[in-house]
Amino acid sequence: MMRLRATGIVAAVFVCGALALVRPAAAETVLITGANSGLGLEFAKQYAAKGWTVIATHRRHDMPETLAPLAAKYPNLRVEHMDVSNIEDVKASAAKLKGVPIDVLINNAGVYSDRSACKSETCTGAGDTQTFGNLDYALFDTIMATNVRGPLIVSESLIDNVRASKKKMIIAISSTNGSLSKPLPGPQGIAYRSSKSALNRAMQLVAVKEKEEGITVLMLHPGTVVTERLESNRGQPNTVDMEPSVTGMIKIIDKATIKDTGRFLQFDGTTAPW
Ligand SMILES: NC(=O)c1ccc[n+]([C@@H]2O[C@H](COP(=O)([O-])OP(=O)(O)OC[C@H]3O[C@@H](n4cnc5c(N)ncnc54)[C@H](OP(=O)(O)O)[C@@H]3O)[C@@H](O)[C@H]2O)c1
């Protein structure tokens, strides 16, 4: 009787051990800002398909119709409201996420043009209001509040979540439009281009500060991407589709270590010009 019980215990221990060996490691979590269109939506799709827990955030009043089918398809994807230009709004979202470790925080939300008159989701927004002599300062403020202040507010508000995670990464989707060492194609885009230069400097400083916490901060240039709103990029030299751009950036994120913190990289893994 004693021998039988002992054999049973050994068998149970063996089975439990085997289960522990085959059980997959807890999935990592990614939070993406501006996840309802373009690159943010593609990040959400690819991370959800990889089995990560995805927190897809957007600034709309209602569930965006681009995110609803994703949330229905993937139980590992949740949709949250977060307007990155609004401090109170970000703080309220962060309070809801208190205690949730975030392995990779992707500051993707960005504004590059005046879409205020847009009637369709795919409208680019037009008007040459970012050239000296014809500057729209309200647009300038919106672009700065979204592209520079936004990633800082979001990163500060969620820093405990990133610190509590395993991967501990903060990503800023930047652009070589902010590269001071690159030849300029023309005088246009003052607000957008300045915002990406400022974003790079701001995130470099976050990288220096958070290195002691083991947090890796990267600035990524996605390439000149053909998105729903930038169909106009199609056919231009050196453009890339959303899927390979985001696949490339995810590969970089997977491989990066604390030694890479503060780097500015292009989606193909090469160093971007400062
Ligand atoms: N596409 C390119 O070629 C390219 C190149 C270099 C860098 N980038 C950068 O890549 C990022 C994504 O751009 P994209 O081309 O995918 O543009 P997109 O399709 O216009 O997506 C931008 C996203 O940001 C959101 N957003 C704007 N303001 C916001 C706010 N205050 N709070 C929260 N979300 C906000 C937009 O939401 P709404 O739908 O509500 O407007 C949208 O979901 C941007 O940072 C952009 O500067 C893009």
PDBQT file of the ligand as one rigid body, heavy atoms in Angstrom, charges set to zero:
ROOT
HETATM    1  N1  LIG A 301       3.923  56.231 -43.164  1.00  0.00    +0.000 N 
HETATM    2  C1  LIG A 301       5.176  56.657 -43.288  1.00  0.00    +0.000 C 
HETATM    3  O1  LIG A 301       5.752  56.680 -44.397  1.00  0.00    +0.000 OA
HETATM    4  C2  LIG A 301       5.946  57.083 -42.058  1.00  0.00    +0.000 A 
HETATM    5  C3  LIG A 301       7.299  57.387 -42.212  1.00  0.00    +0.000 A 
HETATM    6  C4  LIG A 301       8.026  57.762 -41.085  1.00  0.00    +0.000 A 
HETATM    7  C5  LIG A 301       7.410  57.809 -39.864  1.00  0.00    +0.000 A 
HETATM    8  N2  LIG A 301       6.079  57.517 -39.733  1.00  0.00    +0.000 N 
HETATM    9  C6  LIG A 301       5.478  57.586 -38.405  1.00  0.00    +0.000 C 
HETATM   10  O2  LIG A 301       4.793  56.394 -38.141  1.00  0.00    +0.000 OA
HETATM   11  C7  LIG A 301       3.731  56.644 -37.215  1.00  0.00    +0.000 C 
HETATM   12  C8  LIG A 301       2.425  56.090 -37.785  1.00  0.00    +0.000 C 
HETATM   13  O3  LIG A 301       2.152  56.772 -38.995  1.00  0.00    +0.000 OA
HETATM   14  P1  LIG A 301       1.177  56.209 -40.135  1.00  0.00    +0.000 P 
HETATM   15  O4  LIG A 301       1.832  56.504 -41.424  1.00  0.00    +0.000 OA
HETATM   16  O5  LIG A 301       0.743  54.852 -39.797  1.00  0.00    +0.000 OA
HETATM   17  O6  LIG A 301      -0.029  57.273 -39.995  1.00  0.00    +0.000 OA
HETATM   18  P2  LIG A 301      -1.606  57.131 -39.784  1.00  0.00    +0.000 P 
HETATM   19  O7  LIG A 301      -2.170  56.043 -40.619  1.00  0.00    +0.000 OA
HETATM   20  O8  LIG A 301      -2.137  58.514 -39.961  1.00  0.00    +0.000 OA
HETATM   21  O9  LIG A 301      -1.714  56.697 -38.259  1.00  0.00    +0.000 OA
HETATM   22  C9  LIG A 301      -1.479  57.591 -37.228  1.00  0.00    +0.000 C 
HETATM   23  C10 LIG A 301      -2.255  57.116 -36.020  1.00  0.00    +0.000 C 
HETATM   24  O10 LIG A 301      -2.017  58.019 -34.938  1.00  0.00    +0.000 OA
HETATM   25  C11 LIG A 301      -3.281  58.334 -34.363  1.00  0.00    +0.000 C 
HETATM   26  N3  LIG A 301      -3.283  59.587 -33.634  1.00  0.00    +0.000 N 
HETATM   27  C12 LIG A 301      -3.150  60.844 -34.089  1.00  0.00    +0.000 A 
HETATM   28  N4  LIG A 301      -3.242  61.726 -33.079  1.00  0.00    +0.000 NA
HETATM   29  C13 LIG A 301      -3.457  60.997 -31.952  1.00  0.00    +0.000 A 
HETATM   30  C14 LIG A 301      -3.645  61.310 -30.585  1.00  0.00    +0.000 A 
HETATM   31  N5  LIG A 301      -3.657  62.580 -30.155  1.00  0.00    +0.000 N 
HETATM   32  N6  LIG A 301      -3.821  60.288 -29.702  1.00  0.00    +0.000 NA
HETATM   33  C15 LIG A 301      -3.830  58.992 -30.119  1.00  0.00    +0.000 A 
HETATM   34  N7  LIG A 301      -3.688  58.640 -31.394  1.00  0.00    +0.000 NA
HETATM   35  C16 LIG A 301      -3.492  59.629 -32.307  1.00  0.00    +0.000 A 
HETATM   36  C17 LIG A 301      -4.227  58.360 -35.550  1.00  0.00    +0.000 C 
HETATM   37  O11 LIG A 301      -5.581  58.297 -35.082  1.00  0.00    +0.000 OA
HETATM   38  P3  LIG A 301      -6.784  58.891 -35.975  1.00  0.00    +0.000 P 
HETATM   39  O12 LIG A 301      -7.122  57.813 -36.966  1.00  0.00    +0.000 OA
HETATM   40  O13 LIG A 301      -7.866  59.130 -34.986  1.00  0.00    +0.000 OA
HETATM   41  O14 LIG A 301      -6.274  60.125 -36.628  1.00  0.00    +0.000 OA
HETATM   42  C18 LIG A 301      -3.771  57.103 -36.245  1.00  0.00    +0.000 C 
HETATM   43  O15 LIG A 301      -4.307  55.966 -35.639  1.00  0.00    +0.000 OA
HETATM   44  C19 LIG A 301       3.698  58.154 -37.014  1.00  0.00    +0.000 C 
HETATM   45  O16 LIG A 301       4.398  58.489 -35.840  1.00  0.00    +0.000 OA
HETATM   46  C20 LIG A 301       4.442  58.674 -38.236  1.00  0.00    +0.000 C 
HETATM   47  O17 LIG A 301       5.030  59.929 -38.018  1.00  0.00    +0.000 OA
HETATM   48  C21 LIG A 301       5.320  57.151 -40.815  1.00  0.00    +0.000 A 
ENDROOT
TORSDOF 0
